[in-house]
């Protein structure tokens, strides 16, 4: 009996160890895909932002609306089609989205100094790292934050669209403050959700979905990071 219990405990410990190692590998994969997306966005944004003629074309007339809303359309496409796409196709769609996002934010290189953009990026990276680490390590269940934060994002989108016509500096300031807080919360929430999703799939033996889950997790964290960066740039960005 004692031997049987010892074997059971050893088996349970081995299973937990396998999941722990698998979780670390999964999280590294998520951050790796996210990093690839951020690098794609940065390269596209930088080189587009250095070309004044191209910027004039992209952000004049109807083209600016296409550049502005194309990434949003791509997000909905990827979220809605993820189950039908192969893992490679989903990864390519994510990179395409990242490139489109680079086009849509390329204007920052014509408005803000390179030094302030760099400083804001590293500040965002430090904050993002701390918030993501909290979401990964905390024993507290923060899943209840989800509905509140998503409602906040919807409110931000509506307010931002309205402010395109209102052009209110006070509203821009308020949107930036609230947006920074919302996406800070989403960073911790999404990290914990990615971890919990992996654990559920691993226990259920659904390893074939883990590749796509990593891509969707990377997409969520990418959006959290980028939005934190853009909102923080309103405060830290020095204009040319």
C-alpha positions in Angstrom: 0.0 0.0 0.0 2.8 2.4 0.9 4.6 1.5 -2.3 1.4 2.2 -4.3 1.0 5.6 -2.6 4.6 6.5 -3.2 4.2 5.6 -6.9 1.0 7.7 -7.1 2.7 10.7 -5.5 5.7 10.3 -7.8 3.4 10.1 -10.8 1.5 13.2 -9.7 4.7 15.1 -9.2 6.0 14.1 -12.5 2.8 15.2 -14.2 2.9 18.6 -12.4 6.5 19.0 -13.5 5.6 18.3 -17.1 2.8 20.9 -17.0 5.1 23.4 -15.3 7.8 23.0 -18.0 5.2 23.0 -20.7 3.7 26.2 -19.3 7.1 28.0 -19.3 7.6 26.9 -22.9 4.1 28.1 -23.8 4.6 31.5 -22.2 8.0 31.9 -23.9 6.3 31.1 -27.2 3.6 33.7 -26.5 6.2 36.4 -25.7 8.3 35.3 -28.7 5.4 35.7 -31.2 4.4 39.0 -29.5 8.0 40.2 -29.8 8.1 39.3 -33.5 4.9 41.3 -34.0 6.3 44.3 -32.1 9.5 44.2 -34.2 7.4 44.1 -37.4 5.4 47.1 -36.3 8.4 49.1 -35.3 10.3 48.5 -38.5 7.3 49.3 -40.7 6.4 52.4 -38.6 10.0 53.7 -38.6 10.7 53.4 -42.3 7.2 54.7 -43.3 7.6 57.6 -40.8 10.9 58.7 -42.5 9.2 59.0 -45.9 7.2 62.3 -45.9 5.7 61.7 -49.3 4.3 58.3 -48.2 3.0 59.8 -45.0 1.1 62.4 -46.9 -0.4 59.7 -49.1 -1.4 57.5 -46.2 -2.9 60.2 -44.0 -4.7 62.4 -46.5 -8.3 62.0 -47.6 -10.0 58.6 -47.6 -6.7 56.8 -47.2 -6.3 57.8 -43.6 -9.6 56.0 -42.7 -8.4 52.9 -44.4 -5.0 53.0 -42.6 -6.8 53.8 -39.3 -9.4 51.0 -39.4 -7.6 48.3 -41.4 -5.8 46.9 -38.2 -9.2 46.8 -36.4 -10.7 44.8 -39.2 -7.8 42.5 -39.2 -8.2 41.9 -35.4 -11.8 40.9 -35.9 -10.9 38.7 -38.8 -8.2 36.8 -36.9 -10.4 36.4 -33.8 -13.3 35.1 -35.9 -11.4 32.9 -38.2 -8.8 31.4 -35.8 -10.5 28.0 -35.6 -10.6 27.7 -39.4 -7.1 28.8 -40.0 -4.0 26.6 -39.8 -1.4 27.6 -37.2 0.9 28.9 -39.9 -1.9 30.9 -41.6 -2.8 32.4 -38.2 0.8 33.3 -37.6 1.0 35.0 -41.0 -2.2 36.9 -40.3 -0.8 38.1 -37.1 2.3 39.4 -38.8 0.2 41.1 -41.5 -1.8 42.7 -38.8 1.4 43.9 -37.1 2.6 45.4 -40.4 -0.7 47.2 -40.9 -0.5 48.6 -37.3 3.0 49.9 -38.2 1.5 51.9 -41.0 -1.3 53.2 -38.8 1.1 54.6 -36.1 3.9 55.7 -38.5 2.8 59.3 -38.0 4.4 59.3 -34.5 7.9 59.6 -36.1 6.8 62.8 -37.9 5.4 64.3 -34.7 7.6 63.1 -31.8 11.3 63.1 -31.3 13.1 59.8 -31.7 14.6 60.1 -28.2 11.1 60.5 -26.6 9.7 57.6 -28.6 12.6 55.4 -27.4 12.2 56.5 -23.8 8.5 55.9 -23.9 9.1 52.4 -25.4 11.4 51.3 -22.6 9.2 52.8 -19.9 6.3 50.8 -21.4 8.4 47.7 -21.6 9.3 47.9 -17.9 5.7 48.6 -16.8 4.4 45.8 -19.1 7.0 43.3 -17.7 6.0 44.1 -14.1 2.3 43.8 -14.8 2.6 40.7 -16.8 4.8 39.1 -14.1 2.1 40.0 -11.6 -0.6 38.3 -13.7 1.5 35.2 -14.1 2.6 34.8 -10.5 -0.4 36.1 -8.4 -2.5 33.5 -6.6 -5.5 35.9 -6.8 -8.1 35.2 -9.3 -8.5 38.3 -11.4 -10.8 36.9 -14.0 -13.5 39.1 -12.7 -11.7 42.1 -14.1 -12.4 41.0 -17.6 -16.0 42.3 -18.2 -15.2 45.6 -16.5 -12.1 46.1 -18.6 -13.7 45.2 -21.9 -16.5 47.6 -21.2 -13.9 50.2 -20.6 -12.2 49.5 -23.9 -15.5 49.9 -25.7 -16.0 53.2 -24.0 -12.5 54.3 -25.0 -13.2 53.4 -28.7 -16.5 55.4 -28.7 -14.9 58.4 -26.9 -11.9 58.3 -29.3 -14.1 58.3 -32.4 -16.2 61.2 -31.0 -13.0 63.2 -30.2 -11.9 62.9 -33.9 -14.6 65.5 -34.6 -14.6 67.3 -31.2 -10.8 67.7 -31.1 -11.0 68.4 -27.3 -7.6 68.5 -25.6 -9.3 67.8 -22.2 -11.0 64.7 -23.6 -7.7 63.6 -25.1 -6.0 63.9 -21.7 -8.8 62.0 -20.0 -8.8 59.2 -22.6 -5.1 58.8 -22.2 -5.2 58.5 -18.4 -8.1 56.1 -18.4 -6.7 54.1 -21.4 -3.4 53.7 -19.7 -5.1 52.3 -16.5 -7.4 50.0 -18.5 -4.6 48.4 -20.6 -2.4 48.1 -17.5 -5.1 46.0 -16.0 -5.6 44.1 -19.2 -1.9 43.2 -19.2 -2.2 41.4 -15.9 -5.6 39.9 -16.8 -4.6 38.6 -20.2 -1.4 37.1 -18.8 -3.3 35.1 -16.2 -5.9 34.1 -18.8 -3.2 32.8 -21.1 -1.7 30.8 -18.2 -5.1 29.4 -17.2 -6.0 28.6 -20.8 -2.8 26.5 -21.2 -3.5 24.6 -17.9 -7.1 23.8 -19.0 -5.9 22.6 -22.5 -3.0 20.6 -21.0 -5.3 18.8 -18.5 -7.9 18.2 -21.2 -5.3 16.8 -23.6 -6.0 19.5 -26.3 -2.4 20.1 -27.2 -3.3 20.6 -30.9 -4.9 23.9 -30.0 -1.9 25.2 -28.0 -0.2 26.7 -31.1 -3.2 28.8 -32.0 -3.8 29.7 -28.3 -0.2 31.1 -28.2 -0.9 33.3 -31.2 -4.1 34.6 -29.7 -2.4 35.2 -26.4 0.4 37.0 -28.2 -2.2 39.2 -30.0 -3.8 40.2 -26.8 -0.6 41.1 -25.1 0.6 42.9 -28.2 -2.5 45.1 -28.1 -2.0 45.7 -24.4 1.6 46.8 -24.9 0.9 49.0 -27.9 -2.0 50.8 -26.4 -0.1 51.4 -23.2 2.8 52.8 -25.3 0.5 55.1 -27.4 -1.3 56.5 -24.3 2.0 57.0 -22.5 3.4 58.8 -25.5 0.9 61.5 -25.0 2.6 62.3 -21.7 6.2 61.5 -22.4 6.5 62.3 -26.1 8.5 65.4 -27.0 7.4 67.0 -30.2 9.7 68.0 -33.1 
